[in-house]
């Protein structure tokens, strides 16, 4: 059970957005049901999971990647492309 949802943003030294997304604080009793991460800045000792759409940007504002997580913190998206700092798309060949 998610106790609290928090919009999360981190910034580059120049003030541009670096990472954006949403985190959920998970109750200890329920954390075994979630994909939690430890040692989240400011929430040390608490079970934290990523929720919804997360984006990372280069220092020039260019989008680097997008990831999507479900309501349990599991990574669910494979449809978003990744980009280089100059804006060119990265083609993943399997």
C-alpha positions as CSV (number, residue, x, y, z in Angstrom):
1,X,0.0,0.0,0.0
2,X,1.3,3.4,-1.0
3,X,1.2,5.8,1.9
4,X,2.2,8.9,-0.1
5,X,2.9,9.9,-3.7
6,X,5.5,12.6,-4.3
7,X,6.5,14.4,-7.5
8,X,10.3,14.0,-7.8
9,X,12.6,16.4,-9.7
10,X,16.4,16.8,-9.8
11,X,18.2,19.6,-11.6
12,X,21.6,20.0,-13.4
13,X,23.9,22.6,-11.9
14,X,22.8,25.0,-14.6
15,X,19.2,24.9,-13.4
16,X,17.8,22.7,-16.2
17,X,15.7,19.6,-15.3
18,X,17.8,16.4,-15.0
19,X,15.3,13.8,-13.7
20,X,11.5,14.0,-13.3
21,X,9.0,11.4,-12.1
22,X,6.9,10.3,-9.2
23,X,7.8,8.2,-6.2
24,X,5.6,6.3,-3.8
25,X,6.4,5.7,-0.1
26,X,5.4,2.1,0.6
27,X,4.1,0.8,4.0
28,X,6.6,-1.6,5.5
29,X,3.9,-4.3,5.8
30,X,3.3,-4.2,2.0
31,X,6.8,-3.6,0.6
32,X,7.2,-7.2,-0.4
33,X,4.6,-6.6,-3.1
34,X,6.4,-3.6,-4.6
35,X,9.6,-3.1,-6.6
36,X,11.3,-0.8,-4.0
37,X,14.6,1.0,-4.0
38,X,16.7,1.7,-0.9
39,X,18.5,4.8,0.1
40,X,16.5,7.3,-1.8
41,X,17.8,10.8,-1.0
42,X,15.7,12.2,1.8
43,X,13.9,9.0,2.4
44,X,16.6,6.7,3.8
45,X,15.3,3.7,5.6
46,X,11.9,3.9,3.9
47,X,10.6,1.6,1.1
48,X,10.3,3.8,-2.0
49,X,9.2,2.8,-5.5
50,X,9.1,4.7,-8.8
51,X,5.6,5.3,-10.3
52,X,4.4,6.4,-13.7
53,X,6.5,8.1,-16.4
54,X,10.1,9.0,-15.6
55,X,12.3,11.2,-17.9
56,X,16.0,12.1,-17.9
57,X,17.3,15.1,-19.7
58,X,20.8,16.3,-20.7
59,X,22.1,19.6,-19.3
60,X,21.0,21.3,-22.5
61,X,17.4,20.3,-22.0
62,X,17.4,17.5,-24.6
63,X,15.4,14.4,-23.5
64,X,17.7,11.4,-23.0
65,X,15.2,8.7,-22.2
66,X,11.7,7.9,-20.8
67,X,10.8,4.9,-18.6
68,X,7.4,4.0,-17.4
69,X,6.5,2.1,-14.2
70,X,3.2,0.6,-13.0
71,X,1.4,1.1,-9.7
72,X,3.8,-1.5,-8.1
73,X,7.0,0.1,-9.3
74,X,7.6,-2.5,-12.0
75,X,9.2,-1.3,-15.3
76,X,6.5,-1.7,-18.0
77,X,7.6,0.3,-21.0
78,X,9.7,-0.6,-23.9
79,X,8.1,1.8,-26.5
80,X,10.0,5.0,-25.7
81,X,13.2,5.8,-27.7
82,X,16.5,7.1,-26.2
83,X,18.3,10.1,-27.6
84,X,21.8,11.5,-27.8
85,X,22.7,14.9,-26.4
86,X,22.5,16.4,-29.9
87,X,18.9,15.1,-30.3
88,X,19.6,12.2,-32.6
89,X,17.7,9.0,-31.8
90,X,19.5,5.9,-30.6
91,X,18.4,2.8,-32.5
92,X,18.6,-0.3,-30.4
93,X,19.4,-3.4,-32.4
94,X,18.8,-6.7,-30.7
